Amino acid sequence: MDGEDGYFDERVAATYDAGTDEREIAETVDLLAGLGGSALEFAIGTGRVALPLAGHGVRVAGIDMSRAMVARLRAKPGGDKIDVAIGDFSTTRVDGEFDLVYLVFNTIMNLTDQQAQVACFRNAAAHLRPGGRFLIETMQPDLRRLPPGQNLVPFQDGPEVWAFDRYDVATQQMSSNYLSREAFRSIPFRYVWPSELDLMAQMAGLTPEDRWESWSREPFTHESTRHVSTWRRPA
Ligand SMILES: C[S@@+](CC[C@H](N)C(=O)[O-])C[C@H]1O[C@@H](n2cnc3c(N)ncnc32)[C@H](O)[C@@H]1O
């Protein structure tokens, strides 16, 4: 890790928004905006989602550990109007109660042990009003693509960058690895199944509500490669 900004230092922050799929962001924001008038984004980053959500009239706040990412948010129009706390989203508290706490783009997996992921659910629940929701979007672990004896899943085949995920099925540790002619970069994750997320929600006093395979609310099936899930704090 590169210092207090973690894996999202200035080098990463500077190009972070480049690969953004605007159609996907629009779908994301449509769904989130329907879940209430106030929202807290865990891992708000450069505000890719938070800023358009605020544009829909939602009062948005955020938590992120990377000052470099948050500086990018601040520099965008409307960025100065979003309250952001610098800290770890599994433990940092902000003032107020929210209709929605959300954590997207696989970022639950950036918490690399079970204890931190459980703490994240408890922290989300602590920020919800009665009846409020916690929403997570994350990938399904790609273990079905691992034949016996293999632990790597390639996902980018050049010509500038080659990338692969490395899985350890004994520990649920994984990493995403990026190789270019100039550098090698590796980011650690802990992969997690929907069933374990449901158990973490239960431990935090939240009850399961919806699970879709996409922001357009397609049904979640055994072939889904990711999911958007919500749990509710009892009213
Ligand atoms: C993949 S980016 C997602 C940013 C934003 N949610 C988006 O969709 O564009 C991950 C973000 O999580 C932040 N992050 C990772 N681990 C964190 C932690 N334990 N506490 C706070 N922020 C964290 C990083 O600084 C980075 O901004």
The ligand as an SDF file (V2000), in Angstrom:
LIG
                    3D

 27 29  0  0  0  0  0  0  0  0999 V2000
  -13.1540    1.3390   -6.6350 C   0  0  0  0  0  0  0  0  0  0  0  0
  -13.1700    2.9230   -5.8290 S   0  0  0  0  0  0  0  0  0  0  0  0
  -14.9110    3.2790   -5.8050 C   0  0  0  0  0  0  0  0  0  0  0  0
  -15.2190    4.7460   -5.6680 C   0  0  0  0  0  0  0  0  0  0  0  0
  -16.6820    5.1240   -5.9300 C   0  0  0  0  0  0  0  0  0  0  0  0
  -17.5640    4.4150   -5.0440 N   0  0  0  0  0  0  0  0  0  0  0  0
  -17.0380    4.8340   -7.3790 C   0  0  0  0  0  0  0  0  0  0  0  0
  -17.8600    3.9590   -7.6400 O   0  0  0  0  0  0  0  0  0  0  0  0
  -16.4770    5.4950   -8.2460 O   0  0  0  0  0  0  0  0  0  0  0  0
  -12.8140    2.4600   -4.2000 C   0  0  0  0  0  0  0  0  0  0  0  0
  -12.7440    3.5900   -3.2040 C   0  0  0  0  0  0  0  0  0  0  0  0
  -12.7500    3.0060   -1.9050 O   0  0  0  0  0  0  0  0  0  0  0  0
  -11.8680    3.7080   -1.0750 C   0  0  0  0  0  0  0  0  0  0  0  0
  -11.5320    2.7850    0.0210 N   0  0  0  0  0  0  0  0  0  0  0  0
  -11.0100    1.5450   -0.0760 C   0  0  0  0  0  0  0  0  0  0  0  0
  -10.9280    0.9720    1.1430 N   0  0  0  0  0  0  0  0  0  0  0  0
  -11.4190    1.8890    2.0250 C   0  0  0  0  0  0  0  0  0  0  0  0
  -11.6290    1.8970    3.4250 C   0  0  0  0  0  0  0  0  0  0  0  0
  -11.3360    0.8210    4.1830 N   0  0  0  0  0  0  0  0  0  0  0  0
  -12.1570    2.9980    4.0050 N   0  0  0  0  0  0  0  0  0  0  0  0
  -12.4680    4.0970    3.2460 C   0  0  0  0  0  0  0  0  0  0  0  0
  -12.3040    4.1400    1.9120 N   0  0  0  0  0  0  0  0  0  0  0  0
  -11.7930    3.0540    1.3120 C   0  0  0  0  0  0  0  0  0  0  0  0
  -10.7460    4.1090   -1.9720 C   0  0  0  0  0  0  0  0  0  0  0  0
  -10.0150    5.1990   -1.4540 O   0  0  0  0  0  0  0  0  0  0  0  0
  -11.4900    4.4510   -3.2630 C   0  0  0  0  0  0  0  0  0  0  0  0
  -11.8550    5.8070   -3.3000 O   0  0  0  0  0  0  0  0  0  0  0  0
  1  2  1  0
  2  3  1  0
  2 10  1  0
  3  4  1  0
  4  5  1  0
  5  6  1  0
  5  7  1  0
  7  8  2  0
  7  9  1  0
 10 11  1  0
 11 12  1  0
 11 26  1  0
 12 13  1  0
 13 14  1  0
 13 24  1  0
 14 15  1  0
 14 23  1  0
 15 16  2  0
 16 17  1  0
 17 18  1  0
 17 23  2  0
 18 19  1  0
 18 20  2  0
 20 21  1  0
 21 22  2  0
 22 23  1  0
 24 25  1  0
 24 26  1  0
 26 27  1  0
M  CHG  2   2   1   9  -1
M  END
$$$$
